């Protein structure tokens, strides 16, 4: 894996984490509905678990 690919995967992973965290604050503030919150959490989860597995593991 090239370093550029790793940085792209990390950016997508951290964007997924930020999406999950930020949506929690928005629903707490009453800006998001519960359904929108669930969709954003699902998208953030898929972004994180879909990309983090490729750059967290040790290279052999």
TIGUBA-261013 format. One line per field, with one value per residue (C-alpha): residue number from 1; z, y, x. Coordinates in nm, 4 decimals. Last residue first. Example, Ala and Ser with C-alpha at 12.3 -4.5 7.8 and 13.67 -1.06 7.14 Angstrom:
BEGIN
n <- 2  1 .
up <- 0.7140  0.7800 .
north <- -0.1060  -0.4500 .
east <- 1.3670  1.2300 .
This chain:
BEGIN
n <- 60  59  58  57  56  55  54  53  52  51  50  49  48  47  46  45  44  43  42  41  40  39  38  37  36  35  34  33  32  31  30  29  28  27  26  25  24  23  22  21  20  19  18  17  16  15  14  13  12  11  10  9  8  7  6  5  4  3  2  1 .
up <- 0.6829  0.7174  1.0530  1.0501  1.1073  0.7409  0.5761  0.8670  0.8979  0.5587  0.5700  0.9486  0.9626  0.6570  0.7423  1.0969  0.9798  0.7348  1.0032  1.2496  0.9865  0.9158  1.2869  1.3458  1.0543  1.2090  1.5535  1.4141  1.3957  1.5334  1.8881  2.0489  2.1520  1.7953  1.6674  1.9259  1.8265  1.4592  1.5258  1.6852  1.4083  1.1284  1.2969  1.3132  0.9470  0.8529  1.0497  0.8405  0.5107  0.5958  0.7076  0.3827  0.1824  0.3892  0.3366  -0.0369  -0.0497  0.1562  -0.0933  0.0000 .
north <- -0.7782  -0.4459  -0.4042  -0.3549  -0.0112  0.0964  -0.1550  -0.2191  0.1513  0.1739  -0.0069  0.0000  0.3782  0.4692  0.2091  0.3402  0.6993  0.6116  0.4220  0.7073  0.9502  0.7323  0.6885  1.0621  1.1347  0.9017  1.0604  1.4049  1.6493  2.0049  1.9263  2.0096  1.6479  1.5426  1.7762  1.6610  1.2978  1.3922  1.5413  1.2226  0.9886  1.2226  1.2794  0.9058  0.8669  1.1602  0.9910  0.6788  0.8682  1.0659  0.7515  0.5752  0.8723  0.8854  0.5126  0.5456  0.8252  0.6183  0.3378  0.0000 .
east <- 0.4018  0.2291  0.0590  -0.3158  -0.4583  -0.4522  -0.6826  -0.9199  -0.9847  -1.1577  -1.4904  -1.5140  -1.4912  -1.6982  -1.9619  -1.9878  -2.0125  -2.2896  -2.4806  -2.4393  -2.5648  -2.8683  -2.9476  -2.9221  -3.1520  -3.4107  -3.3728  -3.4317  -3.1457  -3.1215  -3.2342  -2.9017  -2.8500  -2.9296  -2.6601  -2.4066  -2.4586  -2.4298  -2.0875  -1.9558  -2.0673  -1.9641  -1.6282  -1.5685  -1.6584  -1.4344  -1.1574  -1.1890  -1.2121  -0.8981  -0.7158  -0.8008  -0.6737  -0.3543  -0.2939  -0.3458  -0.0885  0.1567  0.1394  0.0000 .
